[in-house]
Amino acid sequence: MSSKKGFAALQSRLAHIDWTLLVFLLLFLNVKLAIKAAAIILLFIIRPVFKPGLSVKNSRLPLFYLIITGIALLNYFLVGGYNSVNYTAAAATGILFWLLCLLAAHQVKLAVEKNSPEVLHTTIFVFLLINAAVSLFVYAGIILETGAINPYRYQGNYQKYFIGTGDYIKGVSFDTSTTNAVLNAFAVIYFLLRHKNSWCLFFMAILLLTGSNVTNILLCLVLLYVFIFQSSRDQKSIIVACIALLVVFLAKISPQNNTYITAALEKIFTAPAAPLVSKQGSVKDKPDSILGAEEKKQKIAITYLDSMHAAMKVTPKTNTPVAIAAVPLKEKPLIPQPNIHTPPFQHKDDTTVFKKQLLQFIQTDAVNVAAVTQSNLPGKAIALSQTIDFLQSHPLKVLTGAGMGNFSSKLAFKTTALKIAGGYPEKYTYINPDFEKNHLALYLGYFTKTAGQHSLINTPNSVYDQLLGEYGVAGISALFLGYFGFFWQQRKKLTYGLPILLLLLVLFFVEYWFEQLSIVVFFELLLFLNIKENTPAHSP
């Protein structure tokens, strides 16, 4: 009898899942563009309904997608893109990105309209649980590979993991770990404000596994807002617990991330020290504080060689043979094992195929990478400065920007055919000169250096930068009025949706999220659902 009840309970749970929506989320958030497109096509076969309901008043979907596509097409003709086959191919790819965004928004809206809030909540929960399970499975694999329960401190295998362990925790999307981090950050807020405290803490722990410092900092800012303006006493306790988990992670599990954050802040707010003049070859006598990454490696190598040389000089060489007394061995002598925490076992400096390709491109195209990486500011700040300087020197492009794929976007990186943002046919390679000498040069300047420079804060990626540089003031206005404004009009119906909206607002500084085709569609699902469950049944 109990088994029958258990089976009935399972059937009931399974019945409260929109399997079509769940499969769509799992496929559409996959990193491969072909799988995303296939997910949209499959969903339209299952639900062949396309009535976007776009209108100036009471629009069903954000007007942003329609407006931004219109600006893109206008720029295509303004820049004379029809005269170039390669740019036409690039523009078609960019239009595809925006079209997929619109179709995905329509489908999640359709799912919200079709299902009850209970079914949608269950579907979202199962999706997040699958994502967490994949993350934990990958983490378990790292433990098995390294033999270390805490791989965030494991420095073997040339520090393959260590501070970069979180980069491998990509979740169900197999995209960047930042994508996984943002999904879990949404989950923390979602469960917190729905009073699901245990699940809130669980997904906070999964978020920490990704080691995404930027996401952690931005989430803490939003949680501070919730703590002050939008939380009960119990929720305040959970917020404190979430922040405590972060502190423990930075202090005990991955202290090098704490050091990384401190160094990044110092780079932003501290003026560069004047270089000290010293004799050639005296790098080992310089203090570490003034050494660059390469000089530090040289100092380690010199110190190591000097110590080995000193050890060899302890016993003077003689030409007299030394008689070695035979000593009976009672047990097999132990051979000292190498210490993986010593320099020879860290920071493997082999140039990868990808890095060689970038270096060859720099040499062939004579890209001046040094000119754009001399500032003490992080790459993102330099990129924004480049965009502002570009618009100031090209006043005619202030209104609608430089054009799609011409200055700052995933599309611009993709069409280089350098596999920076996925594959692209080489015969259709397109690189705009303005993009090449600004954002591309900036990216190459950092990502052809040591791994320590390959940081999110050094990429030019940003939705705001993209829209300002390629769509101008019109694009930025469309974002705030036609996208954020769409949801802000419904703010009285938003509970967990409001802080999630605030989080997305700051996350748009981090990545080209629309072109990533990942977190935005999940954000829209959460917001559409929150609006529906707080709308009276008799409302239109």
SELUM-446620 format. One line per field, with one value per residue (C-alpha): residue in one letter; x, y, z. Coordinates in nm, 3 decimals, m for minus. Layout:
residues N
resn <- (A | ...)
xx <- (X | ...)
yy <- (Y | ...)
zz <- (Z | ...)
end
This chain:
residues 540
resn <- (M | S | S | K | K | G | F | A | A | L | Q | S | R | L | A | H | I | D | W | T | L | L | V | F | L | L | L | F | L | N | V | K | L | A | I | K | A | A | A | I | I | L | L | F | I | I | R | P | V | F | K | P | G | L | S | V | K | N | S | R | L | P | L | F | Y | L | I | I | T | G | I | A | L | L | N | Y | F | L | V | G | G | Y | N | S | V | N | Y | T | A | A | A | A | T | G | I | L | F | W | L | L | C | L | L | A | A | H | Q | V | K | L | A | V | E | K | N | S | P | E | V | L | H | T | T | I | F | V | F | L | L | I | N | A | A | V | S | L | F | V | Y | A | G | I | I | L | E | T | G | A | I | N | P | Y | R | Y | Q | G | N | Y | Q | K | Y | F | I | G | T | G | D | Y | I | K | G | V | S | F | D | T | S | T | T | N | A | V | L | N | A | F | A | V | I | Y | F | L | L | R | H | K | N | S | W | C | L | F | F | M | A | I | L | L | L | T | G | S | N | V | T | N | I | L | L | C | L | V | L | L | Y | V | F | I | F | Q | S | S | R | D | Q | K | S | I | I | V | A | C | I | A | L | L | V | V | F | L | A | K | I | S | P | Q | N | N | T | Y | I | T | A | A | L | E | K | I | F | T | A | P | A | A | P | L | V | S | K | Q | G | S | V | K | D | K | P | D | S | I | L | G | A | E | E | K | K | Q | K | I | A | I | T | Y | L | D | S | M | H | A | A | M | K | V | T | P | K | T | N | T | P | V | A | I | A | A | V | P | L | K | E | K | P | L | I | P | Q | P | N | I | H | T | P | P | F | Q | H | K | D | D | T | T | V | F | K | K | Q | L | L | Q | F | I | Q | T | D | A | V | N | V | A | A | V | T | Q | S | N | L | P | G | K | A | I | A | L | S | Q | T | I | D | F | L | Q | S | H | P | L | K | V | L | T | G | A | G | M | G | N | F | S | S | K | L | A | F | K | T | T | A | L | K | I | A | G | G | Y | P | E | K | Y | T | Y | I | N | P | D | F | E | K | N | H | L | A | L | Y | L | G | Y | F | T | K | T | A | G | Q | H | S | L | I | N | T | P | N | S | V | Y | D | Q | L | L | G | E | Y | G | V | A | G | I | S | A | L | F | L | G | Y | F | G | F | F | W | Q | Q | R | K | K | L | T | Y | G | L | P | I | L | L | L | L | L | V | L | F | F | V | E | Y | W | F | E | Q | L | S | I | V | V | F | F | E | L | L | L | F | L | N | I | K | E | N | T | P | A | H | S | P)
xx <- (0.000 | 0.281 | 0.454 | 0.135 | 0.109 | 0.471 | 0.419 | 0.106 | 0.298 | 0.571 | 0.315 | 0.160 | 0.497 | 0.579 | 0.241 | 0.328 | 0.614 | 0.591 | 0.824 | 0.823 | 0.945 | 1.201 | 1.352 | 1.354 | 1.548 | 1.801 | 1.860 | 1.838 | 2.086 | 2.340 | 2.652 | 2.620 | 2.434 | 2.310 | 2.145 | 1.981 | 1.837 | 1.722 | 1.548 | 1.351 | 1.253 | 1.147 | 0.936 | 0.759 | 0.680 | 0.525 | 0.363 | 0.313 | 0.184 | 0.342 | 0.145 | 0.408 | 0.152 | 0.401 | 0.242 | 0.320 | 0.054 | 0.020 | 0.272 | 0.283 | 0.662 | 0.933 | 0.946 | 1.324 | 1.385 | 1.182 | 1.346 | 1.703 | 1.655 | 1.523 | 1.831 | 2.054 | 1.888 | 1.905 | 2.277 | 2.332 | 2.218 | 2.382 | 2.727 | 2.672 | 2.690 | 2.518 | 2.842 | 3.027 | 2.937 | 3.135 | 2.962 | 2.625 | 2.700 | 2.802 | 2.487 | 2.269 | 2.430 | 2.362 | 1.997 | 1.975 | 2.089 | 1.814 | 1.554 | 1.639 | 1.606 | 1.259 | 1.140 | 1.271 | 1.093 | 0.772 | 0.796 | 0.860 | 0.573 | 0.355 | 0.452 | 0.362 | 0.026 | m0.049 | 0.051 | m0.048 | 0.209 | 0.244 | 0.351 | 0.594 | 0.753 | 0.800 | 0.953 | 1.194 | 1.289 | 1.365 | 1.572 | 1.779 | 1.817 | 1.947 | 2.191 | 2.311 | 2.345 | 2.564 | 2.778 | 2.824 | 2.902 | 3.181 | 3.312 | 3.319 | 3.515 | 3.775 | 3.810 | 3.865 | 4.122 | 4.321 | 4.264 | 4.197 | 3.862 | 3.936 | 4.078 | 4.066 | 4.391 | 4.538 | 4.845 | 4.946 | 4.921 | 5.065 | 4.779 | 4.524 | 4.258 | 4.358 | 4.214 | 4.063 | 3.867 | 3.539 | 3.601 | 3.527 | 3.193 | 2.988 | 2.658 | 2.404 | 2.474 | 2.842 | 2.895 | 3.123 | 3.115 | 2.987 | 2.666 | 2.627 | 2.703 | 2.434 | 2.171 | 2.246 | 2.244 | 1.893 | 1.803 | 1.930 | 1.701 | 1.412 | 1.409 | 1.493 | 1.188 | 0.965 | 1.066 | 1.245 | 1.538 | 1.709 | 1.710 | 1.835 | 2.141 | 2.188 | 2.205 | 2.430 | 2.672 | 2.651 | 2.715 | 3.030 | 3.162 | 3.181 | 3.428 | 3.275 | 3.401 | 3.213 | 2.880 | 2.936 | 3.002 | 2.702 | 2.473 | 2.588 | 2.495 | 2.147 | 2.107 | 2.199 | 1.912 | 1.677 | 1.802 | 1.718 | 1.398 | 1.237 | 1.290 | 1.142 | 1.342 | 1.384 | 1.495 | 1.748 | 1.894 | 1.924 | 2.092 | 2.347 | 2.397 | 2.457 | 2.718 | 2.875 | 2.907 | 3.086 | 3.323 | 3.405 | 3.465 | 3.705 | 3.882 | 3.912 | 3.827 | 3.968 | 4.174 | 4.351 | 4.020 | 4.022 | 4.374 | 4.259 | 3.972 | 4.204 | 4.459 | 4.188 | 4.059 | 4.413 | 4.467 | 4.161 | 4.210 | 4.590 | 4.815 | 5.097 | 5.430 | 5.721 | 5.962 | 6.292 | 6.611 | 6.837 | 7.125 | 7.068 | 7.021 | 6.951 | 6.588 | 6.640 | 6.737 | 6.414 | 6.120 | 5.826 | 5.593 | 5.749 | 5.796 | 5.580 | 5.449 | 5.740 | 5.999 | 5.856 | 5.904 | 6.261 | 6.328 | 6.190 | 6.402 | 6.720 | 6.667 | 6.606 | 6.918 | 7.131 | 7.016 | 7.096 | 7.438 | 7.508 | 7.408 | 7.645 | 7.935 | 7.902 | 8.115 | 8.432 | 8.532 | 8.853 | 9.037 | 9.092 | 8.861 | 8.640 | 8.586 | 8.223 | 8.165 | 7.921 | 7.627 | 7.374 | 7.024 | 6.753 | 6.475 | 6.429 | 6.538 | 6.265 | 6.310 | 6.181 | 5.877 | 5.867 | 5.674 | 5.390 | 5.385 | 5.727 | 5.775 | 5.876 | 5.528 | 5.326 | 5.231 | 5.304 | 5.402 | 5.358 | 5.200 | 4.864 | 4.745 | 4.485 | 4.747 | 4.978 | 4.694 | 4.633 | 5.003 | 5.027 | 4.725 | 4.886 | 5.205 | 5.033 | 4.790 | 5.038 | 4.786 | 4.919 | 4.821 | 5.072 | 4.906 | 4.574 | 4.695 | 4.928 | 4.660 | 4.632 | 4.258 | 4.104 | 4.018 | 3.646 | 3.710 | 3.956 | 3.697 | 3.432 | 3.683 | 3.755 | 3.384 | 3.339 | 3.649 | 3.523 | 3.183 | 3.342 | 3.559 | 3.266 | 2.973 | 2.760 | 2.756 | 2.642 | 2.273 | 2.276 | 2.633 | 2.898 | 2.672 | 2.619 | 2.945 | 3.158 | 3.278 | 3.175 | 2.981 | 3.013 | 2.929 | 3.238 | 3.461 | 3.287 | 3.332 | 3.711 | 3.712 | 3.969 | 3.729 | 3.718 | 3.337 | 3.268 | 3.330 | 3.277 | 3.353 | 3.694 | 3.583 | 3.334 | 3.580 | 3.491 | 3.689 | 3.603 | 3.914 | 3.753 | 3.692 | 4.040 | 4.234 | 4.014 | 3.831 | 4.005 | 4.348 | 4.249 | 4.141 | 4.456 | 4.672 | 4.542 | 4.473 | 4.816 | 4.975 | 4.993 | 4.681 | 4.651 | 4.548 | 4.269 | 4.010 | 3.650 | 3.742 | 3.985 | 3.737 | 3.556 | 3.231 | 2.931 | 2.574 | 2.594 | 2.919 | 2.771 | 2.457 | 2.638 | 2.913 | 2.710 | 2.356 | 2.437 | 2.210 | 1.910 | 2.020 | 2.079 | 1.744 | 1.572 | 1.725 | 1.609 | 1.271 | 1.180 | 1.330 | 1.387 | 1.092 | 0.866 | 0.926 | 0.950 | 0.592 | 0.487 | 0.702 | 0.401 | 0.348 | 0.711 | 0.836 | 1.144 | 1.131 | 1.237 | 1.578 | 1.638 | 1.573 | 1.823 | 2.077 | 2.041 | 2.080 | 2.435 | 2.514 | 2.481 | 2.819 | 2.979 | 2.900 | 2.723 | 2.426 | 2.172 | 2.407 | 2.495 | 2.132 | 2.131 | 2.054 | 1.824 | 1.563 | 1.566 | 1.535 | 1.234 | 1.070 | 1.106 | 0.973 | 0.677 | 0.584 | 0.613 | 0.389 | 0.131 | 0.103 | 0.044 | m0.209 | m0.579 | m0.752 | m0.999 | m0.724 | m0.674)
yy <- (0.000 | 0.238 | 0.167 | 0.255 | 0.582 | 0.659 | 0.589 | 0.805 | 1.089 | 1.060 | 1.069 | 1.378 | 1.553 | 1.459 | 1.586 | 1.927 | 1.979 | 2.144 | 1.900 | 2.102 | 2.411 | 2.209 | 2.052 | 2.391 | 2.549 | 2.265 | 2.292 | 2.668 | 2.745 | 2.510 | 2.692 | 2.570 | 2.811 | 2.523 | 2.358 | 2.688 | 2.726 | 2.362 | 2.419 | 2.712 | 2.516 | 2.214 | 2.431 | 2.596 | 2.251 | 2.156 | 2.496 | 2.650 | 2.980 | 3.314 | 3.614 | 3.835 | 4.103 | 4.386 | 4.727 | 5.067 | 5.030 | 4.714 | 4.523 | 4.149 | 4.138 | 4.404 | 4.634 | 4.645 | 4.351 | 4.507 | 4.850 | 4.719 | 4.506 | 4.814 | 5.015 | 4.730 | 4.722 | 5.101 | 5.098 | 4.819 | 5.054 | 5.365 | 5.200 | 5.049 | 4.692 | 4.563 | 4.634 | 4.366 | 3.998 | 3.940 | 4.217 | 4.102 | 3.757 | 3.920 | 4.134 | 3.830 | 3.650 | 3.951 | 3.966 | 3.593 | 3.665 | 3.924 | 3.705 | 3.413 | 3.647 | 3.754 | 3.399 | 3.267 | 3.548 | 3.464 | 3.096 | 3.146 | 3.398 | 3.138 | 2.881 | 3.125 | 3.198 | 2.827 | 2.690 | 2.752 | 2.917 | 2.586 | 2.402 | 2.679 | 2.689 | 2.312 | 2.327 | 2.603 | 2.410 | 2.092 | 2.289 | 2.451 | 2.115 | 1.953 | 2.240 | 2.196 | 1.819 | 1.868 | 2.118 | 1.877 | 1.591 | 1.794 | 1.896 | 1.530 | 1.446 | 1.710 | 1.560 | 1.214 | 1.351 | 1.551 | 1.340 | 1.666 | 1.731 | 2.101 | 2.147 | 2.525 | 2.483 | 2.208 | 2.340 | 2.023 | 1.958 | 2.305 | 2.466 | 2.338 | 2.389 | 2.592 | 2.946 | 2.845 | 2.546 | 2.733 | 2.782 | 2.412 | 2.427 | 2.528 | 2.364 | 2.232 | 2.500 | 2.401 | 2.773 | 2.986 | 2.935 | 3.293 | 3.182 | 2.909 | 3.157 | 3.398 | 3.123 | 3.028 | 3.394 | 3.423 | 3.105 | 3.249 | 3.553 | 3.347 | 3.100 | 3.362 | 3.575 | 3.267 | 3.163 | 2.847 | 2.902 | 2.564 | 2.581 | 2.940 | 2.829 | 2.524 | 2.730 | 2.983 | 2.695 | 2.594 | 2.958 | 2.963 | 2.652 | 2.853 | 3.094 | 3.390 | 3.688 | 3.944 | 3.762 | 3.717 | 4.088 | 4.196 | 3.949 | 4.080 | 4.433 | 4.320 | 4.117 | 4.432 | 4.609 | 4.322 | 4.325 | 4.694 | 4.729 | 4.395 | 4.130 | 3.988 | 3.899 | 3.538 | 3.648 | 3.884 | 3.587 | 3.390 | 3.684 | 3.700 | 3.323 | 3.359 | 3.629 | 3.417 | 3.129 | 3.365 | 3.482 | 3.122 | 3.033 | 3.323 | 3.276 | 2.899 | 2.723 | 2.954 | 3.230 | 3.304 | 3.442 | 3.687 | 3.791 | 3.821 | 4.054 | 4.269 | 4.292 | 4.386 | 4.665 | 4.791 | 4.800 | 5.019 | 5.258 | 5.268 | 5.476 | 5.280 | 5.305 | 5.465 | 5.202 | 5.179 | 5.205 | 4.907 | 4.732 | 4.490 | 4.135 | 4.231 | 4.125 | 3.906 | 4.214 | 4.399 | 4.384 | 4.171 | 4.471 | 4.635 | 4.323 | 4.227 | 3.874 | 3.770 | 3.931 | 3.741 | 3.416 | 3.514 | 3.591 | 3.253 | 3.074 | 3.265 | 3.208 | 2.838 | 2.799 | 2.995 | 2.771 | 2.458 | 2.597 | 2.678 | 2.327 | 2.172 | 2.382 | 2.246 | 1.941 | 2.048 | 1.845 | 1.640 | 1.406 | 1.156 | 0.859 | 0.829 | 0.484 | 0.419 | 0.188 | m0.092 | m0.043 | m0.323 | m0.200 | m0.313 | m0.159 | 0.002 | 0.368 | 0.624 | 0.851 | 1.202 | 1.288 | 1.622 | 1.899 | 2.008 | 2.347 | 2.443 | 2.662 | 2.377 | 2.226 | 2.545 | 2.781 | 2.572 | 2.831 | 2.626 | 2.838 | 2.689 | 2.656 | 2.927 | 3.165 | 3.097 | 3.182 | 3.513 | 3.601 | 3.521 | 3.742 | 4.030 | 3.996 | 3.956 | 4.245 | 4.461 | 4.515 | 4.765 | 4.585 | 4.767 | 5.104 | 4.993 | 4.799 | 5.053 | 5.203 | 5.104 | 5.055 | 4.711 | 4.618 | 4.690 | 5.049 | 5.093 | 4.952 | 5.198 | 5.480 | 5.359 | 5.369 | 5.721 | 5.844 | 5.681 | 5.851 | 6.186 | 6.162 | 6.039 | 6.266 | 6.141 | 5.796 | 5.912 | 5.858 | 5.505 | 5.388 | 5.229 | 4.950 | 4.590 | 4.395 | 4.704 | 4.800 | 4.605 | 4.278 | 3.903 | 3.922 | 4.139 | 3.883 | 3.590 | 3.717 | 3.746 | 3.365 | 3.347 | 3.126 | 3.382 | 3.366 | 3.037 | 2.912 | 3.114 | 3.039 | 3.183 | 3.277 | 3.521 | 3.675 | 4.033 | 4.273 | 4.639 | 4.862 | 5.053 | 4.728 | 4.595 | 4.890 | 4.926 | 4.633 | 4.356 | 4.503 | 4.529 | 4.164 | 4.045 | 4.256 | 4.077 | 3.728 | 3.676 | 3.745 | 3.513 | 3.336 | 3.585 | 3.850 | 3.633 | 3.785 | 3.890 | 4.243 | 4.264 | 4.170 | 4.452 | 4.251 | 4.455 | 4.500 | 4.873 | 4.903 | 4.700 | 4.911 | 5.242 | 5.157 | 4.980 | 5.123 | 5.461 | 5.669 | 5.515 | 5.166 | 5.262 | 5.441 | 5.135 | 4.920 | 5.139 | 5.235 | 4.929 | 4.656 | 4.761 | 4.999 | 4.711 | 4.526 | 4.839 | 4.929 | 4.607 | 4.669 | 4.662 | 4.298 | 4.201 | 4.034 | 3.825 | 3.976 | 4.325 | 4.234 | 3.996 | 4.291 | 4.500 | 4.220 | 4.200 | 4.577 | 4.551 | 4.218 | 4.392 | 4.551 | 4.204 | 4.026 | 4.045 | 3.869 | 3.910 | 3.747 | 3.475 | 3.359 | 3.214 | 3.402 | 3.660 | 3.403 | 3.255 | 3.604 | 3.670 | 3.345 | 3.442 | 3.794 | 3.684 | 3.428 | 3.677 | 3.923 | 3.653 | 3.517 | 3.867 | 3.969 | 3.927 | 3.661 | 3.911 | 4.143 | 4.143)
zz <- (0.000 | 0.091 | m0.241 | m0.427 | m0.239 | m0.314 | m0.683 | m0.684 | m0.517 | m0.781 | m1.060 | m0.906 | m0.894 | m1.251 | m1.362 | m1.218 | m1.462 | m1.802 | m1.976 | m2.297 | m2.113 | m1.915 | m2.226 | m2.396 | m2.108 | m2.102 | m2.477 | m2.526 | m2.250 | m2.407 | m2.524 | m2.885 | m3.113 | m3.330 | m3.028 | m2.929 | m3.279 | m3.277 | m2.941 | m3.085 | m3.396 | m3.186 | m2.958 | m3.251 | m3.390 | m3.056 | m2.995 | m3.342 | m3.211 | m3.294 | m3.183 | m3.015 | m2.932 | m2.971 | m2.929 | m2.787 | m2.518 | m2.306 | m2.513 | m2.445 | m2.485 | m2.445 | m2.749 | m2.710 | m2.944 | m3.225 | m3.183 | m3.162 | m3.474 | m3.655 | m3.554 | m3.672 | m4.015 | m4.045 | m3.967 | m4.220 | m4.496 | m4.347 | m4.343 | m4.689 | m4.563 | m4.877 | m5.066 | m4.870 | m4.873 | m4.555 | m4.364 | m4.494 | m4.349 | m4.020 | m4.010 | m4.086 | m3.790 | m3.566 | m3.676 | m3.596 | m3.239 | m3.187 | m3.358 | m3.126 | m2.826 | m2.938 | m3.017 | m2.685 | m2.495 | m2.682 | m2.594 | m2.221 | m2.216 | m2.387 | m2.124 | m1.846 | m2.008 | m2.058 | m1.716 | m1.357 | m1.126 | m0.939 | m1.256 | m1.349 | m1.004 | m1.011 | m1.360 | m1.258 | m0.944 | m1.144 | m1.396 | m1.120 | m0.947 | m1.267 | m1.311 | m0.951 | m0.998 | m1.305 | m1.113 | m0.822 | m1.060 | m1.222 | m0.880 | m0.773 | m1.089 | m1.002 | m0.652 | m0.803 | m1.047 | m0.792 | m0.481 | m0.297 | m0.127 | m0.162 | m0.515 | m0.464 | m0.268 | m0.485 | m0.670 | m0.852 | m1.226 | m1.294 | m1.098 | m1.348 | m1.081 | m0.770 | m0.809 | m1.143 | m1.013 | m1.047 | m1.419 | m1.468 | m1.282 | m1.587 | m1.505 | m1.749 | m2.011 | m2.052 | m2.113 | m1.895 | m1.519 | m1.496 | m1.667 | m1.408 | m1.130 | m1.247 | m1.271 | m0.911 | m0.803 | m0.948 | m0.758 | m0.427 | m0.459 | m0.597 | m0.306 | m0.043 | m0.118 | m0.154 | 0.199 | 0.081 | 0.315 | 0.284 | m0.095 | m0.082 | 0.115 | m0.108 | m0.426 | m0.253 | m0.196 | m0.564 | m0.661 | m0.446 | m0.623 | m0.948 | m0.785 | m0.969 | m0.769 | m0.977 | m0.942 | m0.566 | m0.517 | m0.726 | m0.550 | m0.211 | m0.317 | m0.417 | m0.097 | 0.096 | m0.081 | 0.007 | 0.368 | 0.406 | 0.202 | 0.128 | 0.395 | 0.712 | 1.023 | 0.907 | 0.562 | 0.714 | 0.902 | 0.578 | 0.405 | 0.687 | 0.652 | 0.275 | 0.329 | 0.605 | 0.357 | 0.117 | 0.392 | 0.489 | 0.125 | 0.074 | 0.407 | 0.434 | 0.109 | m0.156 | 0.012 | m0.316 | m0.447 | m0.158 | m0.259 | m0.620 | m0.527 | m0.316 | m0.597 | m0.848 | m0.621 | m0.564 | m0.938 | m0.978 | m0.687 | m0.642 | m0.864 | m1.026 | m0.842 | m1.022 | m1.148 | m0.962 | m1.160 | m1.103 | m1.268 | m1.551 | m1.426 | m1.063 | m1.065 | m0.757 | m0.554 | m0.636 | m0.394 | m0.516 | m0.497 | m0.805 | m1.014 | m1.307 | m1.358 | m1.580 | m1.349 | m1.051 | m1.241 | m1.324 | m0.958 | m0.848 | m1.108 | m1.016 | m0.643 | m0.703 | m0.918 | m0.667 | m0.382 | m0.585 | m0.672 | m0.307 | m0.203 | m0.457 | m0.319 | 0.035 | m0.045 | m0.235 | m0.535 | m0.503 | m0.730 | m0.449 | m0.469 | m0.164 | m0.018 | 0.054 | 0.346 | 0.290 | 0.522 | 0.544 | 0.452 | 0.690 | 0.479 | 0.139 | 0.147 | 0.089 | m0.210 | m0.135 | m0.345 | m0.528 | m0.358 | m0.587 | m0.417 | m0.555 | m0.867 | m1.107 | m1.064 | m1.108 | m1.391 | m1.699 | m1.957 | m2.273 | m2.542 | m2.637 | m2.996 | m2.932 | m2.790 | m3.085 | m3.319 | m3.142 | m3.142 | m3.512 | m3.581 | m3.385 | m3.590 | m3.927 | m3.881 | m3.684 | m3.402 | m3.148 | m2.826 | m2.606 | m2.663 | m2.510 | m2.203 | m2.040 | m1.815 | m1.450 | m1.498 | m1.562 | m1.919 | m1.882 | m1.779 | m2.067 | m2.309 | m2.195 | m2.234 | m2.588 | m2.672 | m2.537 | m2.724 | m3.044 | m3.025 | m2.942 | m3.252 | m3.467 | m3.370 | m3.662 | m3.499 | m3.157 | m3.239 | m3.387 | m3.323 | m3.544 | m3.665 | m3.565 | m3.528 | m3.591 | m3.245 | m2.934 | m2.936 | m2.926 | m3.296 | m3.361 | m3.185 | m3.351 | m3.706 | m3.660 | m3.711 | m3.428 | m3.227 | m2.947 | m2.932 | m3.107 | m3.458 | m3.774 | m4.143 | m4.234 | m4.585 | m4.432 | m4.186 | m4.106 | m3.883 | m3.872 | m3.831 | m3.541 | m3.357 | m3.435 | m3.294 | m2.986 | m2.823 | m3.019 | m2.944 | m2.579 | m2.567 | m2.744 | m2.512 | m2.203 | m2.332 | m2.486 | m2.147 | m1.846 | m1.718 | m1.434 | m1.688 | m1.834 | m1.606 | m1.650 | m1.543 | m1.835 | m2.110 | m2.291 | m2.278 | m2.161 | m2.283 | m2.214 | m2.409 | m2.694 | m2.726 | m2.685 | m2.933 | m3.201 | m3.154 | m3.003 | m2.782 | m2.957 | m2.849 | m2.485 | m2.476 | m2.621 | m2.345 | m2.057 | m2.199 | m2.403 | m2.184 | m1.822 | m1.853 | m1.962 | m1.634 | m1.420 | m1.515 | m1.339 | m1.029 | m0.793 | m0.895 | m0.842 | m0.525 | m0.600 | m0.949 | m0.839 | m0.686 | m0.977 | m1.210 | m1.011 | m1.033 | m1.411 | m1.427 | m1.285 | m1.455 | m1.791 | m1.715 | m1.718 | m2.045 | m2.383 | m2.219 | m2.498 | m2.749 | m2.496 | m2.524 | m2.175 | m1.854 | m2.016 | m2.118 | m1.766 | m1.620 | m1.844 | m1.733 | m1.366 | m1.423 | m1.641 | m1.375 | m1.088 | m1.274 | m1.348 | m0.994 | m0.858 | m1.122 | m1.027 | m1.236 | m1.380 | m1.509 | m1.888)
end
